[in-house]
Amino acid sequence: MQDIEKLGAFYLGRVYDHLANRTTDDVLLYDSKDLTTHAVCVGMTGSGKTGLCVTLLEEAAIDGIPSICIDPKGDLTNLALAFPELRPSDFRPWIDEAEAARKGATPDAYAESTAGLWRRGLADWGQDPARIARLKAAADVSIYTPGANAGLQLSVLRSFSAPSPAVAGDPTALRDRIMSAVSGLLALVGLSADPIKSREHILISNILHHAWQKGESLDIAGIIRAIHQPPFDVVGVFDIESFFPAADRMALAMRINNLLASPGFSAWMEGEPLDIQRLLFTTDGKPRISILSIAHLSDPERMFFVTILLNELVAWMRVQSGTSSLRALLYMDEIFGYFPPTAMPPSKIPMLTLLKQARAFGLGTVLSTQNPVDLDYKGLANAGTWLIGRLQTERDKARVMEGLEGALLSQGTAFDRGEIEARLAGLGNRVFLMRNVHEEQLVLFQTRWALSYLRGPMTLPQIALLTQAHKDSIPRQAPTPSAQPAALAPAQKAEAEKPIVPSTMEELYLKPSMSVFQTGSTITYRAAALGVVHLHFVDAKRKLDVWQTRSYSAPFSSDGSQALWEDAAVHADLKPYLESTGMAKAQFQPPAAGALRGDNVASWRSSLAKFLHRTAALDLIECRDPKAVSHPGESEGDFRSRVSLAVREERDARIEKLRKKYAPRLASLQERLLRADQRIQREQSQVSSQKMDTALSVGSTVLGALFGRKTVSTGTIGRAATTMRRAGKISKEKRDVEQATKARLAIQERLGKMEAEFNQEIARIQDELDVSQMKLQRIEVRPRKSDITVETTALLWLPFQASSGSGQQPAYTVSQQA
């Protein structure tokens, strides 16, 4: 059995001999880097397609590569059923009791037989329970159920947030993101809208474009208000009333509002934000397998969610650094309906973008289907690996052949239809044909035994049971919309009128969050001191040169004369959240009198500068081996994942260099070994031939002497002498065989030593680049004193609203400074 634990190689199964109709001992190792050119898996129900893709995801996780898995059927939840101990009690809650009854077994007995089956299956494929333990230790498996609370929940409120500068600055990327986001939203409310002809689509597209160009985010409530009262007066050359009258806009707004107001839709607004980085890695940097189970959703809801997710993934991809190594995987278990050949559903645009552009960012896409006729094979021409299992109809086979031919020819690869059709004929269960553009030959293989228990699709109650422990491990804390100065509470009695502020004192208002407009709450403003500063952090040793803008909102001393910067909340740049006027009909909580004296602003500025000289620092994380320093604001988890990718890139580069070094020498020895085998066969054939000739000659001589003339003739004596010479040749041929065998053994020994040397080099690389041994430490970098600049000091009004209790809570949401 070959070594299955190779760096950067996925153990998918063993090579299958279609002529002998059996599995060979040669393992199939798939280079993880090949997945950056994407993969397509096609096979009918029962072909083993899901099992193959599960094993691929398991291998990725063992190698530290995270995955986002879209699961329309509920099969991928099986990835959470990995039991290192393989105890019957592990399997018992998850077995199909109806299946056990059909087989005449009690549930306990069936669980015991299943545990035994899994233990034997793993052993037959060169695996053991320790490999399951490696899988569980390598990655966190999380099951999300958007729109339901059975699994972990995801909020889609960020779905209409302003895109990153990389997307906003690319007209094509911005257009595609707007188009698919709007199409997904309209599909959710039952409108199949053409982006060119539909006025609903055009109006909402313009609303998003208008907001995003200014860097402003919208949620669905904000879109509803903007439909009712658009922030622009003209669409194209027509005024808004001519293009889309107010009554019709109100009808559209009401239609979307009914969706928002429906009790079931509240589940879409609860849970974690839809953050791709958090779906790929935990907060401490551990890779994740995030399973997004959508089997419980309606078709429009599925399309809406998949579109939103793909858009977020495209946006995340565009801000990543380029890499040739595999950074992450997107897997969709059943692509039927989301990537059709002619129609243009909302999901197709971002999917095409991923297939065309994700390679440069190390994001691999794996798509699978049991319906080959419903795939856009022109779009799949970007897929470098095709995995084809048993197909149901001749039409399916013809469609797959057509798509595979187009994909290979577009990549400049020869297409041998006859050979492929011969290989596809009569494929059995778990047997697949792989065509990888990075390899010269087609490979027929049987998939390995899965580490996870493949029990089939799970229901929502089963998912709830499976994820309960995960939910319990999530820290529960009260919502904190932003960091706030503790000294602002308790609240004093609010006044309806705003207190008089000296003209020499600048006053600014922090924008309320969107929830204020949704609930119609009354706002109460409380006063704080605002300081906006610029800091310059320089560390030549760590090649660090960073300018940073920070905003401080500080409470006042009891008499209001001093700003208490030590108690301030520290934010990133607040300027995008500030405005010069507050909300109408708001109330104000007056500060102490000293806070409204204009001559105190200078002392606020002076005390802030002294405070910064004394305490300001940039908190970073440093890794000594490999050498790396976190970016400002980068979390430990994100830093770990970034360093892990760098390690993987170095590992792949060094392994590739090692392969190039050893490949010619190994190939030469293998060629010599082949020639030695051929020589031995030739020599053995000659020995056999000589033996036969000698036997015949001896037989003829003996028979002639015994049954011929009564006296021995000279001919008989001559034949006997010839026979003796032939017998001597047999001895010589035997010696030649022995010499050839010794020569082969010598070549085989050299080959074994070279392979051992190669494996030792690989092991050394693995030890040197072991991510699990990575040690991090916290460091502080102080700002250059001469470059500390206080840009703004002002009176800041912070909005608060009544909470469900007796007090008030912040009505603003801004990012806290890391």
ZAMARGU-4260 file (C-alpha; in steps of 0.2 Angstrom, whole numbers, plus 5000, padded with zeros to 4 digits):
<rodrens>
0) 5000/5000/5000 | 5007/5017/4995 | 5008/5031/5007 | 4992/5041/5007 | 4998/5055/5018
5) 5007/5065/5005 | 5009/5084/5007 | 4996/5093/4996 | 4989/5077/4989 | 4971/5071/4992
10) 4969/5052/4994 | 4953/5049/4983 | 4954/5030/4980 | 4963/5017/4970 | 4965/5015/4952
15) 4953/5003/4944 | 4957/4990/4930 | 4942/4991/4918 | 4949/4976/4908 | 4950/4965/4924
20) 4935/4973/4932 | 4944/4975/4949 | 4952/4988/4960 | 4971/4988/4959 | 4983/4992/4974
25) 4989/5009/4966 | 4982/5023/4976 | 4975/5039/4967 | 4983/5055/4974 | 4976/5071/4968
30) 4986/5087/4969 | 4976/5100/4979 | 4983/5114/4968 | 4974/5106/4953 | 4957/5111/4961
35) 4961/5130/4958 | 4956/5126/4940 | 4939/5120/4947 | 4931/5103/4946 | 4914/5095/4940
40) 4907/5079/4946 | 4893/5071/4937 | 4884/5054/4941 | 4866/5047/4943 | 4858/5043/4960
45) 4868/5029/4967 | 4884/5031/4958 | 4893/5037/4973 | 4894/5055/4968 | 4891/5062/4985
50) 4903/5050/4993 | 4917/5055/4982 | 4914/5073/4985 | 4913/5071/5004 | 4930/5062/5003
55) 4937/5076/4993 | 4931/5089/5007 | 4938/5077/5020 | 4955/5078/5012 | 4954/5096/5010
60) 4950/5098/5029 | 4965/5087/5034 | 4976/5098/5023 | 4970/5113/5032 | 4959/5120/5018
65) 4942/5127/5023 | 4926/5124/5013 | 4909/5132/5010 | 4897/5119/5005 | 4880/5123/4998
70) 4868/5108/5002 | 4852/5108/4993 | 4848/5090/4998 | 4854/5088/5016 | 4868/5075/5012
75) 4883/5085/5017 | 4878/5086/5035 | 4885/5069/5036 | 4902/5077/5037 | 4898/5081/5055
80) 4896/5062/5059 | 4915/5058/5061 | 4918/5046/5076 | 4936/5042/5080 | 4931/5029/5092
85) 4919/5020/5080 | 4908/5015/5095 | 4891/5008/5091 | 4884/5021/5103 | 4891/5035/5092
90) 4881/5028/5077 | 4865/5024/5087 | 4857/5041/5086 | 4860/5043/5067 | 4855/5026/5060
95) 4839/5023/5050 | 4828/5013/5061 | 4816/5009/5047 | 4831/5002/5037 | 4836/4992/5053
100) 4818/4985/5054 | 4819/4980/5035 | 4835/4970/5039 | 4827/4962/5054 | 4839/4970/5066
105) 4836/4980/5082 | 4842/4998/5082 | 4856/4993/5094 | 4861/4978/5084 | 4861/4988/5068
110) 4871/5002/5076 | 4884/4989/5081 | 4885/4981/5064 | 4887/4998/5056 | 4901/5002/5067
115) 4909/4986/5062 | 4906/4990/5044 | 4914/5006/5045 | 4929/4999/5054 | 4932/4986/5041
120) 4929/4998/5027 | 4942/5010/5033 | 4955/4995/5036 | 4951/4989/5018 | 4956/5006/5011
125) 4972/5008/5022 | 4964/5020/5034 | 4962/5019/5053 | 4952/5028/5067 | 4967/5039/5070
130) 4963/5047/5053 | 4946/5052/5058 | 4953/5060/5074 | 4965/5070/5062 | 4950/5076/5052
135) 4941/5082/5068 | 4956/5090/5075 | 4960/5099/5058 | 4943/5108/5055 | 4928/5114/5063
140) 4911/5107/5055 | 4897/5120/5056 | 4879/5117/5049 | 4869/5133/5045 | 4851/5133/5041
145) 4847/5150/5034 | 4829/5155/5037 | 4827/5142/5051 | 4834/5140/5068 | 4837/5121/5068
150) 4856/5124/5064 | 4866/5139/5066 | 4858/5155/5059 | 4864/5167/5046 | 4858/5185/5044
155) 4857/5192/5027 | 4856/5210/5032 | 4873/5213/5026 | 4868/5207/5009 | 4865/5225/5002
160) 4880/5232/5011 | 4892/5243/5002 | 4905/5233/4992 | 4923/5234/4995 | 4933/5248/4986
165) 4940/5234/4974 | 4922/5230/4968 | 4916/5248/4969 | 4930/5253/4958 | 4927/5240/4944
170) 4912/5245/4934 | 4909/5227/4928 | 4911/5219/4945 | 4899/5232/4952 | 4886/5230/4938
175) 4886/5211/4941 | 4885/5212/4959 | 4870/5224/4958 | 4861/5214/4945 | 4862/5198/4954
180) 4858/5205/4971 | 4842/5214/4964 | 4837/5198/4954 | 4838/5188/4969 | 4828/5200/4980
185) 4814/5201/4966 | 4814/5182/4964 | 4811/5181/4983 | 4795/5191/4981 | 4790/5181/4966
190) 4795/5193/4952 | 4805/5186/4938 | 4812/5202/4932 | 4823/5206/4916 | 4837/5217/4921
195) 4835/5227/4904 | 4816/5228/4903 | 4809/5227/4920 | 4807/5244/4928 | 4807/5236/4946
200) 4824/5229/4942 | 4830/5245/4935 | 4823/5256/4949 | 4831/5245/4963 | 4847/5244/4954
205) 4848/5263/4953 | 4844/5264/4972 | 4859/5252/4976 | 4871/5260/4964 | 4867/5277/4971
210) 4870/5271/4989 | 4885/5261/4985 | 4894/5275/4975 | 4893/5285/4991 | 4899/5270/5002
215) 4883/5269/5010 | 4875/5252/5015 | 4857/5247/5014 | 4846/5234/5022 | 4829/5228/5015
220) 4820/5241/5026 | 4831/5255/5018 | 4827/5248/5000 | 4809/5249/5004 | 4810/5267/5010
225) 4820/5271/4994 | 4808/5264/4983 | 4794/5274/4991 | 4805/5290/4990 | 4819/5288/4978
230) 4835/5298/4982 | 4835/5304/4964 | 4823/5313/4952 | 4828/5305/4935 | 4830/5288/4928
235) 4839/5289/4912 | 4831/5304/4903 | 4814/5302/4912 | 4809/5310/4928 | 4805/5297/4941
240) 4786/5300/4941 | 4785/5296/4922 | 4796/5281/4923 | 4788/5273/4939 | 4773/5283/4946
245) 4772/5285/4965 | 4757/5273/4966 | 4766/5259/4957 | 4781/5262/4968 | 4771/5260/4983
250) 4764/5244/4977 | 4781/5237/4975 | 4787/5244/4992 | 4772/5236/5000 | 4775/5219/4991
255) 4793/5219/4998 | 4787/5226/5015 | 4775/5211/5016 | 4789/5200/5015 | 4799/5209/5028
260) 4784/5209/5040 | 4780/5191/5038 | 4784/5181/5054 | 4794/5168/5045 | 4806/5181/5037
265) 4812/5186/5054 | 4823/5171/5054 | 4833/5178/5039 | 4838/5193/5051 | 4844/5183/5065
270) 4861/5174/5068 | 4878/5178/5063 | 4881/5190/5049 | 4885/5183/5032 | 4904/5185/5033
275) 4914/5174/5021 | 4930/5175/5031 | 4920/5168/5047 | 4912/5154/5036 | 4930/5149/5031
280) 4939/5151/5048 | 4934/5152/5066 | 4939/5167/5076 | 4955/5158/5082 | 4960/5154/5064
285) 4955/5136/5063 | 4949/5130/5046 | 4930/5127/5044 | 4919/5116/5034 | 4903/5127/5034
290) 4888/5117/5027 | 4874/5129/5022 | 4859/5117/5022 | 4845/5124/5011 | 4834/5109/5009
295) 4820/5116/5019 | 4818/5132/5009 | 4807/5136/4994 | 4814/5137/4977 | 4813/5156/4977
300) 4821/5157/4994 | 4835/5145/4989 | 4839/5156/4974 | 4839/5171/4984 | 4851/5164/4997
305) 4863/5156/4984 | 4864/5172/4975 | 4867/5182/4990 | 4881/5170/4996 | 4889/5169/4979
310) 4890/5188/4978 | 4898/5189/4995 | 4910/5176/4990 | 4915/5186/4974 | 4917/5202/4985
315) 4928/5192/4997 | 4938/5185/4983 | 4942/5202/4975 | 4951/5208/4991 | 4962/5193/4993
320) 4980/5192/4988 | 4984/5182/4973 | 4991/5164/4975 | 4994/5148/4965 | 4990/5137/4980
325) 4973/5131/4985 | 4966/5144/4998 | 4948/5138/5000 | 4934/5128/4992 | 4916/5132/4987
330) 4906/5116/4984 | 4888/5115/4978 | 4881/5097/4980 | 4867/5099/4966 | 4869/5113/4953
335) 4853/5109/4944 | 4843/5125/4941 | 4857/5137/4946 | 4868/5135/4931 | 4857/5131/4916
340) 4863/5131/4898 | 4851/5145/4891 | 4842/5154/4905 | 4850/5167/4916 | 4844/5165/4934
345) 4852/5177/4947 | 4864/5164/4953 | 4872/5162/4936 | 4882/5178/4935 | 4892/5177/4951
350) 4895/5158/4947 | 4902/5162/4930 | 4913/5176/4939 | 4920/5163/4951 | 4923/5150/4937
355) 4933/5163/4927 | 4942/5173/4940 | 4944/5163/4956 | 4959/5153/4950 | 4970/5168/4953
360) 4965/5170/4971 | 4967/5151/4975 | 4948/5148/4977 | 4943/5132/4970 | 4925/5128/4964
365) 4918/5110/4964 | 4901/5108/4956 | 4891/5092/4956 | 4875/5086/4948 | 4865/5071/4943
370) 4856/5080/4929 | 4869/5083/4915 | 4857/5090/4903 | 4854/5105/4914 | 4872/5112/4914
375) 4880/5126/4904 | 4895/5117/4898 | 4901/5132/4889 | 4903/5140/4906 | 4911/5124/4913
380) 4924/5125/4900 | 4934/5133/4914 | 4934/5117/4924 | 4951/5108/4924 | 4945/5092/4932
385) 4930/5081/4927 | 4924/5067/4938 | 4911/5056/4928 | 4902/5042/4936 | 4888/5030/4931
390) 4875/5039/4920 | 4857/5035/4918 | 4853/5038/4900 | 4861/5039/4883 | 4856/5057/4882
395) 4865/5060/4898 | 4881/5052/4891 | 4880/5062/4875 | 4878/5078/4884 | 4893/5074/4896
400) 4903/5069/4881 | 4899/5086/4872 | 4903/5096/4887 | 4919/5087/4891 | 4924/5088/4873
405) 4921/5107/4873 | 4931/5109/4889 | 4946/5099/4884 | 4947/5107/4866 | 4945/5125/4874
410) 4961/5121/4885 | 4970/5114/4870 | 4969/5096/4875 | 4966/5082/4863 | 4949/5073/4865
415) 4948/5054/4861 | 4930/5051/4861 | 4932/5032/4858 | 4944/5029/4873 | 4932/5040/4884
420) 4917/5030/4879 | 4925/5014/4881 | 4930/5019/4899 | 4913/5025/4903 | 4904/5009/4897
425) 4898/4999/4912 | 4904/5009/4926 | 4900/5002/4943 | 4896/5009/4960 | 4909/5021/4966
430) 4919/5020/4950 | 4923/5036/4942 | 4933/5042/4926 | 4944/5057/4930 | 4950/5069/4916
435) 4962/5081/4924 | 4970/5094/4912 | 4986/5094/4923 | 4989/5075/4919 | 4992/5067/4903
440) 4981/5051/4905 | 4963/5047/4909 | 4961/5038/4926 | 4948/5026/4931 | 4947/5024/4950
445) 4936/5018/4964 | 4933/5030/4978 | 4940/5027/4995 | 4929/5023/5011 | 4923/5039/5018
450) 4929/5044/5036 | 4912/5052/5039 | 4897/5041/5042 | 4886/5042/5026 | 4869/5040/5033
455) 4860/5050/5020 | 4850/5067/5021 | 4846/5074/5038 | 4829/5082/5043 | 4829/5099/5053
460) 4826/5091/5070 | 4841/5080/5067 | 4851/5095/5062 | 4845/5103/5078 | 4851/5089/5088
465) 4867/5088/5079 | 4871/5107/5081 | 4865/5109/5099 | 4882/5106/5107 | 4889/5119/5094
470) 4876/5132/5099 | 4879/5129/5117 | 4898/5133/5115 | 4895/5150/5107 | 4897/5163/5120
475) 4881/5172/5125 | 4882/5190/5127 | 4871/5205/5127 | 4871/5215/5110 | 4883/5229/5110
480) 4880/5240/5095 | 4895/5250/5098 | 4908/5253/5112 | 4901/5267/5123 | 4908/5277/5137
485) 4902/5270/5153 | 4901/5287/5161 | 4887/5292/5150 | 4875/5281/5160 | 4864/5283/5170
490) 4854/5294/5160 | 4848/5311/5167 | 4831/5318/5163 | 4830/5322/5144 | 4824/5339/5138
495) 4814/5342/5122 | 4825/5357/5117 | 4843/5356/5112 | 4854/5366/5124 | 4863/5381/5118
500) 4881/5377/5111 | 4893/5392/5109 | 4897/5396/5091 | 4915/5394/5094 | 4912/5375/5098
505) 4910/5363/5083 | 4896/5351/5086 | 4893/5335/5076 | 4880/5321/5077 | 4882/5302/5075
510) 4870/5295/5063 | 4857/5283/5070 | 4857/5265/5065 | 4844/5259/5053 | 4834/5251/5067
515) 4828/5268/5073 | 4819/5271/5057 | 4811/5253/5057 | 4804/5255/5074 | 4800/5274/5074
520) 4808/5276/5091 | 4811/5293/5099 | 4830/5298/5099 | 4838/5305/5114 | 4855/5313/5111
525) 4869/5313/5124 | 4884/5323/5124 | 4902/5317/5123 | 4919/5324/5118 | 4925/5319/5101
530) 4943/5318/5096 | 4949/5313/5078 | 4968/5310/5077 | 4981/5304/5065 | 4995/5292/5071
535) 5010/5286/5062 | 5017/5269/5067 | 5035/5265/5061 | 5045/5250/5064 | 5059/5247/5052
540) 5064/5230/5059 | 5047/5223/5055 | 5045/5234/5039 | 5030/5243/5046 | 5025/5260/5041
545) 5007/5263/5044 | 4996/5279/5046 | 4980/5277/5056 | 4965/5288/5059 | 4957/5285/5076
550) 4941/5293/5084 | 4939/5294/5102 | 4922/5298/5110 | 4925/5302/5129 | 4913/5306/5143
555) 4915/5322/5153 | 4921/5325/5171 | 4907/5329/5184 | 4908/5347/5181 | 4910/5345/5162
560) 4926/5354/5161 | 4937/5339/5156 | 4936/5326/5143 | 4940/5309/5151 | 4950/5302/5137
565) 4956/5287/5148 | 4937/5281/5148 | 4934/5285/5129 | 4928/5272/5117 | 4940/5270/5103
570) 4934/5268/5085 | 4940/5268/5067 | 4938/5284/5057 | 4920/5291/5062 | 4919/5304/5049
575) 4908/5293/5037 | 4896/5292/5052 | 4895/5310/5056 | 4883/5323/5051 | 4880/5342/5055
580) 4862/5341/5060 | 4852/5328/5071 | 4835/5320/5069 | 4820/5330/5070 | 4809/5329/5086
585) 4824/5322/5095 | 4826/5325/5114 | 4843/5330/5122 | 4851/5325/5138 | 4860/5341/5144
590) 4878/5338/5149 | 4886/5347/5164 | 4888/5366/5161 | 4907/5365/5159 | 4905/5354/5143
595) 4896/5369/5134 | 4910/5382/5137 | 4919/5385/5121 | 4936/5389/5129 | 4937/5371/5136
600) 4939/5364/5119 | 4958/5369/5119 | 4960/5359/5135 | 4952/5344/5127 | 4964/5345/5113
605) 4979/5347/5124 | 4974/5333/5136 | 4971/5322/5121 | 4988/5325/5114 | 4996/5321/5131
610) 4985/5305/5132 | 4991/5299/5115 | 5009/5302/5119 | 5007/5292/5135 | 4996/5277/5129
615) 4994/5276/5111 | 5000/5260/5103 | 4996/5248/5089 | 4993/5231/5095 | 4999/5218/5083
620) 5003/5199/5082 | 5020/5192/5077 | 5025/5175/5071 | 5043/5171/5072 | 5043/5156/5061
625) 5038/5159/5048 | 5042/5178/5050 | 5026/5188/5049 | 5017/5202/5057 | 4998/5205/5057
630) 4990/5220/5048 | 4982/5233/5059 | 4965/5228/5064 | 4968/5210/5059 | 4961/5197/5071
635) 4972/5183/5077 | 4961/5170/5068 | 4963/5180/5051 | 4981/5182/5054 | 4983/5163/5058
640) 4974/5159/5042 | 4984/5171/5032 | 5001/5164/5039 | 4994/5146/5036 | 4991/5150/5017
645) 5009/5158/5016 | 5016/5142/5024 | 5005/5131/5011 | 5012/5142/4997 | 5030/5139/5003
650) 5026/5121/5005 | 5019/5119/4988 | 5034/5128/4980 | 5047/5118/4989 | 5038/5101/4985
655) 5037/5107/4967 | 5055/5111/4967 | 5059/5094/4975 | 5048/5085/4962 | 5058/5093/4948
660) 5074/5088/4956 | 5070/5070/4958 | 5058/5067/4943 | 5071/5064/4930 | 5082/5053/4941
665) 5067/5043/4947 | 5060/5042/4929 | 5077/5036/4923 | 5078/5022/4936 | 5060/5017/4933
670) 5065/5016/4914 | 5080/5005/4918 | 5069/4994/4929 | 5057/4992/4915 | 5071/4987/4903
675) 5078/4975/4917 | 5061/4967/4918 | 5060/4965/4899 | 5078/4958/4899 | 5073/4945/4913
680) 5058/4940/4903 | 5069/4938/4887 | 5082/4928/4896 | 5069/4917/4904 | 5061/4914/4887
685) 5077/4909/4880 | 5080/4897/4894 | 5063/4889/4891 | 5066/4888/4873 | 5083/4879/4876
690) 5075/4867/4888 | 5062/4863/4875 | 5075/4860/4861 | 5087/4850/4872 | 5072/4839/4878
695) 5067/4836/4861 | 5085/4832/4855 | 5088/4821/4870 | 5072/4812/4867 | 5076/4810/4849
700) 5093/4803/4852 | 5087/4791/4866 | 5073/4785/4855 | 5085/4783/4840 | 5097/4773/4851
705) 5083/4762/4858 | 5072/4759/4844 | 5083/4762/4829 | 5097/4752/4822 | 5104/4739/4834
710) 5121/4747/4833 | 5124/4766/4838 | 5128/4776/4822 | 5139/4791/4820 | 5123/4801/4818
715) 5117/4796/4834 | 5134/4800/4842 | 5134/4817/4834 | 5116/4821/4839 | 5121/4816/4857
720) 5136/4828/4856 | 5124/4842/4850 | 5112/4839/4864 | 5126/4840/4877 | 5131/4857/4869
725) 5113/4863/4871 | 5113/4858/4889 | 5128/4869/4892 | 5119/4883/4884 | 5105/4881/4896
730) 5117/4883/4910 | 5123/4899/4902 | 5106/4906/4899 | 5102/4902/4918 | 5117/4912/4923
735) 5111/4926/4912 | 5094/4926/4920 | 5103/4926/4937 | 5114/4941/4932 | 5099/4950/4925
740) 5089/4947/4941 | 5104/4953/4951 | 5105/4969/4940 | 5086/4972/4942 | 5088/4970/4961
745) 5102/4983/4961 | 5092/4995/4951 | 5077/4992/4962 | 5087/4995/4978 | 5094/5011/4971
750) 5076/5016/4966 | 5070/5012/4984 | 5084/5022/4992 | 5080/5037/4980 | 5062/5036/4985
755) 5066/5035/5003 | 5077/5050/5001 | 5063/5059/4992 | 5051/5055/5006 | 5063/5060/5019
760) 5065/5077/5011 | 5046/5078/5010 | 5045/5074/5029 | 5058/5087/5033 | 5048/5100/5024
765) 5032/5094/5033 | 5042/5096/5050 | 5049/5113/5045 | 5032/5120/5039 | 5020/5113/5052
770) 5006/5126/5055 | 5002/5117/5071 | 5018/5122/5079 | 5016/5140/5074 | 5019/5152/5089
775) 5012/5169/5091 | 5015/5183/5102 | 5007/5200/5105 | 5018/5216/5102 | 5015/5234/5104
780) 5021/5247/5092 | 5021/5265/5098 | 5017/5280/5086 | 5031/5292/5081 | 5028/5307/5093
785) 5032/5320/5080 | 5018/5313/5069 | 5004/5313/5082 | 4991/5325/5075 | 4974/5330/5083
790) 4963/5334/5068 | 4947/5337/5076 | 4940/5341/5094 | 4921/5344/5095 | 4905/5341/5105
795) 4898/5325/5099 | 4879/5320/5101 | 4877/5301/5102 | 4859/5294/5099 | 4851/5283/5111
800) 4833/5275/5111 | 4822/5266/5124 | 4826/5248/5127 | 4814/5234/5131 | 4819/5237/5150
805) 4818/5253/5159 | 4834/5261/5152 | 4841/5266/5135 | 4853/5258/5123 | 4864/5265/5110
810) 4855/5268/5093 | 4871/5269/5083 | 4882/5255/5076 | 4900/5259/5072 | 4916/5249/5071
815) 4926/5248/5086 | 4945/5251/5084 | 4955/5235/5085
</rodrens>
